[in-house]
Amino acid sequence: MPTRPTRLLKLQLLAVFIALNTVAALWVASTLSEDRDYRVQKAESTTQNLALVLDQNITTAVEKIDLALLSLVDEFERQFREGGRLDAVRANELVLTYTKRLEGLNGIRIADADGTVVLGTDVVPQARVSWADRPFFAKLRDHPDEGLLITPPLLGRVSGVWMISFLRRINRPDGTFGGIVAASVPLEHLRALVAMPNLGSHGVVALRDADFGLIVRHPSLPTLPSGVVGSRNLPPELAALVAAGQTRATYHTQHTADGVERILSYRRIERGRFSLLVGMGSEDYLAEWHASVRDSLLRLALFAVWSGLGCWLLWNSTRQLRQANERSQALLRGASDGIHVLDEQGLVVEASDAFARMLGRRLEDVIGMHLSQWDAHPGTGGMLPQLKLMQEHGEQALLETRLRRADGSLLDVEIAAYAISLDDRPMLFASARDITERKQSESAIRELNADLERRVRQRTAELEIVNAGLLQACD
């Protein structure tokens, strides 16, 4: 059954184990938290910077298209002023020139005041394709000051592909409506424009129109309702930002079209005509952090194992040391001889109860006493010189001496001593045995021998006297 000190030591080591692992876990948790915050901030900064770059690219592209449209409008209005009609040959030459200059254009086309597409890229006048029913046509016709108009995604009636169109009104010399000029950009070109290679495998870029209808998304999600062109499904976080009138913000959401948790940066661009979203998936920007978490958990587990093993080894060695000490104390308590251990200065380091009784003192008083306080050896300097000599040479010897008891009386003892080392310190182990009875027996024997010798001498003398008398009688 474990003793109270052993149980206390076990509890102390358990407390140390828990404290060490708690501190290690808290430190790792703090480090991982700081690392996660850093990676989140880095992802936010990355999406913000990429959104800014795309904003600038899209704005620059729109400005180039608008500049080309303004140049064409100026030329067509000049033709109306000078000739009263459009010069088809000159108009088509200009359309071809600007189409080549502007990257990504599907074409530039011109419609007359009735909405019929009469000139431009791939236009066949006999086909009589009309834009009269298009909302943009009516808006430009009825609003002379409209300026640049950008349509939501449309299926081109001439090209047959999905596109957005940039349109401007053409006025006659009297200010009446003379038609429109339109530059069309395929959605595939816009998708290539917003495709960012450094957003990770779960990154996304979405371009929406002024009413937040989806124009393009990279990567595309044609099979999901939220990925369909024109979809206005917005995550609640973005809807709240739009409702609050925010024109740029960065937010975190789990409510995405494909269910991927992301950080997204939102910007209204080109004077509010587009909305841009740039996002990074948490699986990408936290990939290294998740690896760090796994590595840290493994290290914590190894630390727990090693610290637990260390505490167990310490407890086990301490327990064995305590048991050895208890056995030694038991031997000292029960020993019949006066066992005592002396250091180099002759001070008592350990002693048995029997030795304390020999000196007539309490055990606690004996511990720390100097040899000279009980040494009654008749030799010069007492028995310390002989003991030191044995200690230096590592000899084992027997020494008869006397101990001075606390009451001043002397006790005859025989000491067996030899050199030992404890904690790398030279010590002298001595065992004193009471030889009082032996000394008394030896004294009695000596007295008996002396008495016998005296009697023999006396008898011899008596015989010599008798013999002398007999010799005289014979004479």
C-alpha positions as CSV (number, residue, x, y, z in Angstrom):
1,M,0.0,0.0,0.0
2,P,1.5,3.4,-1.0
3,T,2.7,5.5,1.9
4,R,1.5,9.1,2.4
5,P,4.8,10.6,1.1
6,T,4.6,8.4,-2.0
7,R,1.0,9.4,-2.7
8,L,2.0,13.1,-2.2
9,L,4.9,12.7,-4.6
10,K,2.6,11.1,-7.1
11,L,0.1,14.0,-6.8
12,Q,2.9,16.5,-7.2
13,L,4.2,14.9,-10.3
14,L,0.7,14.6,-11.7
15,A,0.3,18.4,-11.1
16,V,3.6,19.1,-12.8
17,F,2.6,16.9,-15.7
18,I,-0.7,18.7,-16.1
19,A,0.8,22.1,-15.6
20,L,3.6,21.5,-18.2
21,N,1.2,20.2,-20.8
22,T,-1.4,22.9,-20.1
23,V,1.3,25.6,-20.6
24,A,2.5,23.9,-23.8
25,A,-1.0,23.6,-25.1
26,L,-1.8,27.2,-24.3
27,W,1.4,28.4,-26.0
28,V,0.7,26.3,-29.1
29,A,-2.9,27.5,-29.2
30,S,-1.8,31.1,-28.9
31,T,0.8,30.6,-31.7
32,L,-1.7,28.9,-34.0
33,S,-4.3,31.6,-33.3
34,E,-1.8,34.3,-34.2
35,D,-0.8,32.4,-37.3
36,R,-4.4,31.9,-38.4
37,D,-5.1,35.6,-37.9
38,Y,-2.1,36.4,-40.0
39,R,-3.2,34.1,-42.8
40,V,-6.7,35.5,-42.7
41,Q,-5.4,39.0,-43.0
42,K,-3.1,38.0,-45.8
43,A,-6.0,36.4,-47.7
44,E,-8.1,39.6,-47.1
45,S,-5.2,41.7,-48.4
46,T,-4.7,39.4,-51.4
47,T,-8.4,39.6,-52.4
48,Q,-8.5,43.3,-51.9
49,N,-5.4,43.9,-54.0
50,L,-6.6,41.6,-56.8
51,A,-10.0,43.2,-56.8
52,L,-8.3,46.6,-57.2
53,V,-6.2,45.2,-60.1
54,L,-9.3,43.8,-61.8
55,D,-11.1,47.1,-61.2
56,Q,-8.4,49.0,-62.9
57,N,-8.2,46.5,-65.8
58,I,-12.0,46.5,-66.4
59,T,-12.2,50.3,-66.0
60,T,-9.4,50.8,-68.5
61,A,-11.0,48.4,-71.0
62,V,-14.4,50.2,-70.7
63,E,-12.7,53.6,-71.2
64,K,-11.0,52.3,-74.3
65,I,-14.3,51.0,-75.7
66,D,-16.1,54.2,-74.8
67,L,-13.4,56.3,-76.4
68,A,-13.8,54.3,-79.6
69,L,-17.6,54.7,-79.5
70,L,-17.3,58.4,-78.9
71,S,-14.9,58.7,-81.9
72,L,-17.4,56.7,-84.1
73,V,-20.4,58.8,-82.9
74,D,-18.5,62.0,-83.8
75,E,-17.7,60.6,-87.2
76,F,-21.3,59.5,-87.9
77,E,-22.8,62.8,-86.7
78,R,-20.3,64.6,-89.0
79,Q,-21.5,62.4,-91.9
80,F,-25.1,63.3,-91.0
81,R,-24.3,67.0,-91.0
82,E,-22.4,66.9,-94.3
83,G,-24.3,64.3,-96.3
84,G,-27.5,63.8,-94.5
85,R,-26.8,60.0,-94.2
86,L,-24.2,57.5,-93.1
87,D,-21.4,56.7,-95.5
88,A,-21.6,52.9,-95.4
89,V,-18.1,52.3,-96.9
90,R,-16.4,54.8,-94.6
91,A,-18.4,53.5,-91.6
92,N,-17.5,49.9,-92.2
93,E,-13.8,50.9,-92.6
94,L,-13.9,52.6,-89.2
95,V,-15.7,49.7,-87.6
96,L,-13.1,47.3,-88.9
97,T,-10.2,49.5,-87.7
98,Y,-11.5,49.9,-84.1
99,T,-12.5,46.2,-83.9
100,K,-8.9,45.3,-84.6
101,R,-7.5,47.8,-82.1
102,L,-9.7,46.8,-79.2
103,E,-8.9,43.4,-77.9
104,G,-11.8,41.0,-77.1
105,L,-14.5,42.8,-79.1
106,N,-17.0,40.6,-80.9
107,G,-17.7,43.4,-83.2
108,I,-19.1,47.0,-83.6
109,R,-22.5,47.4,-85.1
110,I,-24.7,50.4,-86.0
111,A,-28.5,50.5,-86.0
112,D,-30.6,53.2,-87.6
113,A,-33.4,55.2,-86.0
114,D,-35.9,52.4,-86.5
115,G,-33.6,49.8,-84.7
116,T,-32.5,47.9,-87.8
117,V,-28.9,46.8,-87.7
118,V,-27.5,48.3,-91.0
119,L,-23.7,48.4,-90.6
120,G,-20.9,46.7,-88.8
121,T,-19.2,43.4,-88.1
122,D,-20.9,40.4,-89.8
123,V,-24.0,42.5,-90.6
124,V,-26.0,41.4,-93.6
125,P,-28.4,44.3,-94.4
126,Q,-30.8,42.0,-96.2
127,A,-31.3,40.0,-92.9
128,R,-33.1,43.0,-91.4
129,V,-32.0,42.2,-87.9
130,S,-33.7,44.6,-85.5
131,W,-32.9,45.9,-82.0
132,A,-36.1,47.9,-81.8
133,D,-37.6,45.6,-79.1
134,R,-34.4,45.7,-77.0
135,P,-34.8,47.8,-73.7
136,F,-31.5,49.5,-74.4
137,F,-32.8,50.8,-77.8
138,A,-35.8,52.5,-76.3
139,K,-33.8,53.9,-73.4
140,L,-31.2,55.6,-75.8
141,R,-33.9,56.7,-78.2
142,D,-36.0,58.4,-75.4
143,H,-33.1,59.8,-73.3
144,P,-30.8,62.0,-75.4
145,D,-28.4,62.6,-72.4
146,E,-28.0,59.0,-71.4
147,G,-24.4,58.7,-72.3
148,L,-22.7,55.3,-72.3
149,L,-25.1,52.5,-71.7
150,I,-24.0,49.0,-70.7
151,T,-26.4,46.2,-71.1
152,P,-26.8,43.1,-69.0
153,P,-25.8,39.8,-70.7
154,L,-27.6,39.3,-74.0
155,L,-27.7,36.7,-76.6
156,G,-26.5,38.4,-79.8
157,R,-28.9,38.4,-82.7
158,V,-26.2,38.9,-85.2
159,S,-23.3,36.9,-83.6
160,G,-25.5,34.3,-81.8
161,V,-23.2,34.4,-78.6
162,W,-23.7,35.7,-75.1
163,M,-22.2,39.1,-74.6
164,I,-22.6,42.5,-73.0
165,S,-22.9,45.6,-75.2
166,F,-21.6,49.1,-74.8
167,L,-23.8,51.6,-76.6
168,R,-24.0,55.3,-77.4
169,R,-26.7,57.3,-79.1
170,I,-26.2,58.9,-82.5
171,N,-27.9,62.3,-83.0
172,R,-28.9,64.0,-86.2
173,P,-27.9,67.6,-86.8
174,D,-31.3,68.8,-85.4
175,G,-30.7,66.7,-82.2
176,T,-33.2,64.0,-83.1
177,F,-32.5,60.3,-82.7
178,G,-30.4,59.0,-85.6
179,G,-29.5,55.5,-84.3
180,I,-27.1,53.8,-82.0
181,V,-23.6,52.3,-82.2
182,A,-22.8,49.2,-80.1
183,A,-19.5,47.5,-79.2
184,S,-20.1,43.9,-78.1
185,V,-17.8,41.9,-75.7
186,P,-18.4,38.1,-75.4
187,L,-18.8,36.8,-71.9
188,E,-16.0,34.3,-72.6
189,H,-13.6,37.2,-73.0
190,L,-14.8,38.7,-69.7
191,R,-14.4,35.4,-68.0
192,A,-10.8,35.2,-69.3
193,L,-10.2,38.8,-68.2
194,V,-11.2,38.0,-64.6
195,A,-9.5,34.6,-64.3
196,M,-6.8,35.1,-61.7
197,P,-4.2,32.3,-61.4
198,N,-3.1,33.1,-57.8
199,L,-6.4,32.7,-56.0
200,G,-6.0,29.0,-55.3
201,S,-8.0,26.0,-56.4
202,H,-11.1,27.3,-54.5
203,G,-10.7,30.9,-55.5
204,V,-13.5,32.7,-57.3
205,V,-14.1,35.9,-59.3
206,A,-17.6,37.1,-60.1
207,L,-18.6,40.1,-62.2
208,R,-22.1,41.4,-61.8
209,D,-24.0,44.1,-63.6
210,A,-25.5,47.3,-62.0
211,D,-28.5,45.3,-60.7
212,F,-26.2,42.5,-59.3
213,G,-27.2,40.1,-62.1
214,L,-24.4,37.6,-62.7
215,I,-22.3,38.4,-65.9
216,V,-19.5,35.9,-65.5
217,R,-18.0,33.7,-62.8
218,H,-14.7,32.0,-62.8
219,P,-14.8,29.1,-62.4
220,S,-18.2,28.8,-63.9
221,L,-21.1,26.9,-62.3
222,P,-23.5,26.3,-65.2
223,T,-25.3,23.5,-63.4
224,L,-26.3,25.5,-60.3
225,P,-29.0,28.2,-60.2
226,S,-26.6,30.7,-58.6
227,G,-24.1,30.1,-61.5
228,V,-26.6,30.9,-64.3
229,V,-26.0,34.1,-66.2
230,G,-28.3,36.8,-64.8
231,S,-28.7,35.2,-61.4
232,R,-29.2,37.6,-58.6
233,N,-28.8,35.2,-55.7
234,L,-26.5,37.0,-53.2
235,P,-25.1,35.7,-49.9
236,P,-26.7,37.4,-46.9
237,E,-23.4,39.1,-46.0
238,L,-23.2,40.8,-49.4
239,A,-26.9,41.7,-49.5
240,A,-26.5,43.5,-46.1
241,L,-23.5,45.4,-47.5
242,V,-25.4,46.5,-50.6
243,A,-28.4,47.5,-48.5
244,A,-26.1,49.6,-46.3
245,G,-24.8,51.4,-49.4
246,Q,-21.3,50.0,-49.1
247,T,-19.2,50.3,-52.3
248,R,-16.3,48.2,-51.2
249,A,-15.9,45.7,-48.3
250,T,-14.3,42.4,-47.3
251,Y,-16.3,39.7,-45.6
252,H,-16.3,36.1,-44.7
253,T,-19.1,33.8,-45.6
254,Q,-20.1,30.1,-45.7
255,H,-23.1,30.9,-47.9
256,T,-21.6,30.4,-51.3
257,A,-23.0,29.0,-54.5
258,D,-20.8,25.9,-54.3
259,G,-20.8,25.6,-50.5
260,V,-17.1,26.6,-50.1
261,E,-16.2,28.8,-47.2
262,R,-14.5,31.9,-48.5
263,I,-13.1,35.4,-47.8
264,L,-14.4,37.8,-50.5
265,S,-13.6,41.4,-51.4
266,Y,-16.4,43.4,-53.0
267,R,-16.1,46.5,-55.1
268,R,-18.4,48.6,-57.2
269,I,-16.6,49.7,-60.3
270,E,-17.0,51.9,-63.4
271,R,-19.1,54.4,-61.5
272,G,-21.4,51.6,-60.2
273,R,-22.1,49.9,-63.5
274,F,-20.4,46.7,-62.4
275,S,-19.9,44.8,-59.1
276,L,-16.8,42.8,-58.6
277,L,-16.3,39.9,-56.2
278,V,-12.9,38.3,-55.6
279,G,-12.7,35.4,-53.1
280,M,-10.2,32.9,-51.7
281,G,-11.3,29.5,-50.3
282,S,-10.4,28.8,-46.6
283,E,-9.1,25.4,-47.8
284,D,-6.5,27.3,-49.8
285,Y,-5.4,30.2,-47.5
286,L,-5.6,28.0,-44.4
287,A,-4.0,24.9,-46.0
288,E,-0.6,25.5,-44.4
289,W,-2.2,26.5,-41.1
290,H,-4.1,23.2,-41.0
291,A,-0.8,21.4,-41.7
292,S,0.7,23.4,-38.8
293,V,-2.2,22.4,-36.6
294,R,-1.7,18.7,-37.4
295,D,2.0,19.0,-36.8
296,S,1.5,20.9,-33.5
297,L,-1.0,18.3,-32.2
298,L,1.5,15.6,-33.0
299,R,4.2,17.5,-31.2
300,L,1.9,18.1,-28.2
301,A,1.1,14.4,-28.1
302,L,4.8,13.5,-28.2
303,F,5.5,16.1,-25.5
304,A,2.7,14.6,-23.4
305,V,4.2,11.1,-23.9
306,W,7.7,12.2,-23.1
307,S,6.8,14.4,-20.1
308,G,4.5,11.6,-18.8
309,L,7.4,9.1,-19.2
310,G,9.8,11.5,-17.5
311,C,7.4,12.1,-14.6
312,W,6.9,8.3,-14.2
313,L,10.6,7.6,-14.3
314,L,11.2,10.4,-11.7
315,W,8.4,9.0,-9.5
316,N,9.6,5.4,-9.9
317,S,13.3,6.3,-9.1
318,T,12.2,8.5,-6.2
319,R,10.0,5.7,-4.9
320,Q,12.8,3.2,-5.2
321,L,15.2,5.6,-3.5
322,R,12.6,6.2,-0.7
323,Q,12.1,2.4,-0.3
324,A,15.9,1.9,-0.2
325,N,16.1,4.7,2.4
326,E,13.3,3.2,4.4
327,R,15.1,-0.2,4.3
328,S,18.3,1.5,5.4
329,Q,16.5,3.3,8.2
330,A,14.8,0.0,9.3
331,L,18.2,-1.7,9.4
332,L,19.7,1.2,11.3
333,R,16.8,1.2,13.8
334,G,17.0,-2.5,14.3
335,A,20.7,-3.0,14.2
336,S,22.3,-4.2,17.5
337,D,25.7,-2.6,16.7
338,G,26.4,1.1,16.9
339,I,26.4,1.9,13.2
340,H,27.5,5.5,12.3
341,V,28.7,7.2,9.2
342,L,31.3,10.0,9.4
343,D,32.3,12.6,6.7
344,E,35.7,13.9,6.1
345,Q,35.5,16.4,9.0
346,G,34.5,13.7,11.4
347,L,30.8,14.8,11.6
348,V,28.1,12.2,12.0
349,V,26.0,11.9,8.8
350,E,23.9,8.9,9.8
351,A,23.7,6.7,12.9
352,S,21.7,3.8,14.3
353,D,19.6,3.9,17.5
354,A,22.0,1.4,19.1
355,F,24.9,3.9,18.6
356,A,22.8,6.7,20.2
357,R,22.1,4.4,23.2
358,M,25.8,3.7,23.5
359,L,26.4,7.4,23.9
360,G,23.5,7.8,26.1
361,R,22.0,10.5,23.8
362,R,19.0,10.9,21.6
363,L,19.4,10.0,17.9
364,E,18.6,13.5,16.7
365,D,21.4,14.9,19.0
366,V,23.9,12.4,17.7
367,I,23.4,13.4,14.0
368,G,25.8,16.2,13.3
369,M,28.0,15.6,16.4
370,H,31.8,15.7,15.9
371,L,33.9,12.6,16.7
372,S,35.8,14.4,19.4
373,Q,32.7,14.8,21.5
374,W,32.7,11.1,22.4
375,D,36.2,9.9,21.4
376,A,38.1,8.6,24.5
377,H,40.8,6.8,22.6
378,P,44.0,6.9,24.6
379,G,46.2,7.6,21.6
380,T,47.5,11.0,20.6
381,G,44.7,12.9,18.8
382,G,42.2,10.2,19.6
383,M,41.1,7.8,17.0
384,L,40.5,10.4,14.2
385,P,44.1,10.1,12.8
386,Q,43.7,6.3,12.5
387,L,40.2,6.7,10.9
388,K,41.5,9.2,8.4
389,L,44.4,7.0,7.5
390,M,41.9,4.1,6.8
391,Q,39.7,6.5,4.8
392,E,42.6,7.6,2.6
393,H,43.9,4.1,1.9
394,G,40.5,2.5,1.7
395,E,41.4,0.0,4.3
396,Q,39.1,-2.0,6.5
397,A,40.3,-2.4,10.1
398,L,39.3,-3.2,13.7
399,L,40.0,-0.7,16.4
400,E,39.5,-1.1,20.1
401,T,38.7,2.2,21.8
402,R,36.5,3.8,24.4
403,L,33.4,6.1,23.9
404,R,32.6,8.9,26.3
405,R,29.0,8.8,27.2
406,A,26.8,11.8,27.9
407,D,27.1,11.2,31.7
408,G,30.9,11.1,31.4
409,S,31.3,7.4,31.8
410,L,33.4,5.4,29.4
411,L,32.3,2.5,27.2
412,D,34.7,-0.1,25.8
413,V,33.9,-0.8,22.1
414,E,35.4,-2.5,19.1
415,I,35.0,-0.5,15.9
416,A,35.0,-2.0,12.5
417,A,35.5,0.7,9.9
418,Y,36.0,1.1,6.2
419,A,35.9,3.8,3.6
420,I,32.8,4.4,1.4
421,S,31.5,7.1,-1.1
422,L,28.1,8.7,-0.8
423,D,27.0,11.2,-3.4
424,D,30.6,11.4,-4.6
425,R,31.8,12.3,-1.1
426,P,34.3,10.2,0.8
427,M,32.7,8.8,4.0
428,L,33.7,6.4,6.7
429,F,31.3,3.6,7.7
430,A,31.9,2.5,11.3
431,S,30.2,-0.2,13.4
432,A,30.8,-0.1,17.1
433,R,30.2,-3.2,19.3
434,D,30.1,-3.0,23.1
435,I,32.9,-5.2,24.4
436,T,32.5,-4.3,28.1
437,E,31.7,-7.9,29.0
438,R,34.6,-9.1,27.0
439,K,36.9,-6.6,28.7
440,Q,35.5,-7.6,32.1
441,S,36.1,-11.3,31.2
442,E,39.6,-10.6,30.1
443,S,40.3,-8.6,33.3
444,A,39.0,-11.5,35.4
445,I,41.1,-14.0,33.5
446,R,44.2,-11.7,34.0
447,E,43.4,-11.5,37.7
448,L,42.9,-15.3,37.9
449,N,46.2,-15.9,36.2
450,A,48.0,-13.5,38.5
451,D,46.5,-15.2,41.5
452,L,47.6,-18.6,40.2
453,E,51.1,-17.3,39.6
454,R,51.2,-15.8,43.1
455,R,50.1,-19.1,44.6
456,V,52.6,-21.1,42.6
457,R,55.4,-18.8,43.7
458,Q,54.2,-19.1,47.3
459,R,54.0,-22.9,47.1
460,T,57.4,-23.1,45.5
461,A,58.8,-21.0,48.3
462,E,57.2,-23.3,50.9
463,L,58.6,-26.4,49.2
464,E,62.0,-24.9,49.1
465,I,61.8,-24.2,52.9
466,V,60.7,-27.8,53.6
467,N,63.4,-29.2,51.5
468,A,66.0,-27.1,53.3
469,G,64.8,-28.5,56.7
470,L,65.0,-32.1,55.5
471,L,68.5,-31.6,54.3
472,Q,69.6,-30.2,57.7
473,A,67.9,-33.1,59.6
474,C,69.8,-35.6,57.5
475,D,73.1,-33.9,58.3
